[in-house]
Each structure stands twice: as C-alpha cells, then as structure tokens.
Amino acid sequence: MIASDFYYLGSTMLNASLSPSSTELVINVLAMVLEEGKPLDRAYSHHFSGLKLAPSEQARITYVTGDLLRRLNFYCYLADISTDEIARMGSRLLNAWHMANELPIPKLQYTLAIEEDDFYQRLEAAKQQAALFDGCPEWLDTLGQEQLGDDWAKERAALAQAPKRYLRVNPLKTNSEDLAKRLAKEGVETREVPGVPSALEVISDAALFRTECFKQGLFEQQDAGSQHVAAAVGAEPGMRVIDACAGAGGKTLAIAAQMQGKGRLLAMDVEQWKLDNLKQRARRAGAHNVETRIIASSKTIKRLKLSADRVLLDVPCSGLGVLKRNPDAKWRDTPDRLPVLVELQREILQSYSRMVKVDGILIYATCSIMPQENRQQVDAFLAANPHFSFIDDETVSVADTGFDGFYLARMKRTAESA
C-alpha cells in the first residue's frame, strides 16, 4: 500500500470514539514517527500492511493521527506527558484527545486515566497560550515571529488545521465539468476552486486512487497552491522546458498539460526512484513529451547551458508551508536545518539558472512561507546576476487561501552574462 492510497476523512470531524484496536494503531504509528524518526506515510504503510481494515476505520485512524501531530504539544500538555513518552503513555494521550473532542474515552483493557478537573484546568490554560493551542513548537514559533512578524499568528493557526483535498484536472484527457460528472458517478463529490481553474476540491470521503477516473489518468491529486505555482511557469506548446527539481513530478505533469504534449519537457532530479515514479505517472496521464534525466554531476547542468525557454526550480526547502499536510516534520526538524537548506537553495539557483536561454524565464519556487528561503534568496541572486531581471513574485498564504503555503518568483534572462 502506498500513502496516496489511504482513505480520507477530509475535514469531517470524528463523531465516535476509536475502537481499542484502532487506538493502539494510532499509538504505534505515533511512536514510529516520533521515536524512530520515520516519515508519517512510511509509518502508515508499515502498520497498515497486511491488515484488513474497513475503509472508514482506516480513515478514522489517519484523521486522528494527523490531528494529534498537527497539535502534538497541545494534546501532550492536556495529557500531562512529554512527547517522548508516547510509546509508554499513549493511552493517556488518546484519552486527552477524545476528551478535547468531546468523545467518550476508548474502552482499552489497560489505560492511563486522566482526572477531569485537572484536564479542564489545563485546557483553559492552553487557550491562553496561542502558540501552544495551535500546536506549534517553540523553535518554529520563534522563527515564524522573526520572519513574518504580525502575520505569523494567522499562518500558525492555519497550519494547525486539517488539509483539504484537491485534484488537478488533466486537460490532456478531460475537462473539469466532465471529470466532476464522472467522479460523481463513482461516489466522489467535488466542487470548483475559485482562482485555480485546473483544480477541483473533493468534498466527500473517498478512496480516490481506486476510481476508474484515476486509473485512466483523468486527474492527479495535487494541492491547489501547488497547481498555482505550476501555472506560473506559463509553458506553451513547442517550448523547451526544464523542471530541474522534479521529484515525483506533480508540477512536471501540470506543465506537460500546458504544453499540450508538444515541445520538449525535461524532468530532472538527483534521485532516480523519483524519476521512475514520474515515468509511470506520465504514461498514465498521456504526457508523452516528458523526458527524465538524473543529475549525476555538475556536467549534466553545463550541457544544457542557455537551452531552455522556461526553467522551474522547485528547490529543496523547509516545507514550512505544508505542515498541515506533513505535520510530522515540525517534530523532526530543528532550526539548525534551515541555514543548510538556505545555502543549498543558493547553490542550486546560481548553478541551474545557467540553463535559461536569453529572453527565457526562470521560476524559483518553494513550499515555504519564510522570506529567508524566498524573496531574500531571489534578491541575493539578482544582486549577483544582473543579467537577470525581476518580473514578479507571490506568496501563497495558508491563512488567506486555505491551500498549502508556497512561494514563486519569476525572473527573465536579459543577456548571456553580465
């Protein structure tokens, strides 16, 4: 089972307690993530493998686990335990979660009870501590305040919410209206997303990746904010386009659709397994103009010097704009990681920009909302490279849009070099 195949509760609130067996599964997944440092999707795969869970129960488990991780320090505070005690005192944490959500306590054989008066005193105290109530670790709250000032509070609160579920319609095979009708016949309800014409929001609980629509390549699951970044590339049929940090290729496939399958789209990455996954997705989507190439050394970049009409650099970043979708990251990361990423971003921007031809467009993007990774990087690059000119930039706010948080900037090469 892959992470994308998990059933989904969306923003639906749980209306009944977890069963004892599901409670144990939540505790075990949390322990694997927090004590062993495993990514959440791998922890799900490990613990769900071989189990014959009903789709609704699997959805309940992932919903509760996600909510706990988005506000882990808040729920640990209510349970009066530390984050490194979950394997041993997980039942107490789950009891606190159920009490906070006004649900009956799960009927476990062995459980650590919570005294009600103490719980409600802690709940009232937590409401007076905004960062704690939003489930934000101290290091992240300090960073957010330093980077975003007064805007941080609304972003922090938005990152504590459950993510919505979005599809990107594949125009190589269908359109929004037809896809919505076909999905409805398979029991999947959707609605249009204002400002993002390629997107549909899924508003029902469904196993999307079991549908015939998915198997036929009519859509990809992709956040609306990510689709907005891909749209900014502005690729046209017949162009030569490079997605130089392609990963598994969500934005690559969106760009292929812009190009209507005409022209050359080169997807590059430093990890072959990601490109292998992209090849499979491209075949399903009918994106026949996608080529993949591993970045084996700096020579790979040099050979493509001044060759592309568009170069997208969706660089490695802190991921601090997508924490509601990847909530485990804020409990694994530390502030020491950010300077390393910033330097890597600078190196990629400087090196990979050589692939943009004169009058071509460079698009720099991150899934972060922190200026240190975003506009500050762009300003430093432009200061060192006067043969590029600034066109525009945008931060996709989590709070203002409900999407994941992203940044994009577009720059034009005006000469081969300064």
C-alpha angles and dihedrals in degrees: 000000000000126000093247090060095063117119115247139219094189111196093332112130118234108252100190138040122268117258117249092255092049090048089056091049091053091051092048093049091049092049092052091050098043102034102031097033095233119158112254096245091054091048090053092049092049096050098037095047111112095006120121098217121170110247091243093052093048088052091051092051094051091045094054094042092050093048091049092052094046090057102019099142090048093054092042088053091052090049092045093232134116124245091251093058098065098104090054100034102027094125089061090052092050091048089054091049092052092047092049089052092045095244129135116267113261113257100242123170090229119025140158108234126220122218107236099220092052091047095054092045088054092047092054091046091050091053088063092055106068098190092049092046089052091051095244121154116229096248092054094045090052091049093046093051091048093049104036106021113193092000092064096077094063093044091049091052092047092051089058092062126093113262122250120233121244136182129204111220112228105227090190086075111015147351134246097262095049093043092051090052093048093048090049089057087056092050098260115129118203141170136199121266114228112235095013107077094180093058137086122187115222109225100176132068107257144146095240096183092060092060124105088230090064094043089053092052096245094138146008126213105245132150114253091237091056089050089053090056092049091050090056090066088074094202117182134200112279096023127127106236131179125200096193100183096036102155110177089343112248093144091037091062092047089053091048088057090052088054092050089226092297124119130018123303115185117195114197135183141153093238119070096200090062091052090048089055089048091055090056093048092047092053091051091047094048090239095151097165094066116111123183128213131178116228098232097167143337088283089072089063095041092056089060096050114150092354109115135080089201131019120188116200107190090175130201107271145164092274089223091145094059101047095120087060095039102030095159090070095074091057093050100041129079132195089254090072096062099069090051091052093046091055091048090051091051092051093048093047092050096044103037094045087075088078093067113098124220109289088014123127128243116203116197115194141172137176089231131099095203116112091216089069095035130033093011090057091048093049092050091049093050092048090055095040112046090172086077122069128202117248106173144307140206140193115212102218118215091209097046099043108025087229127113113280120262142161129211135178129184123210131178125218107229099179140007091257142340 
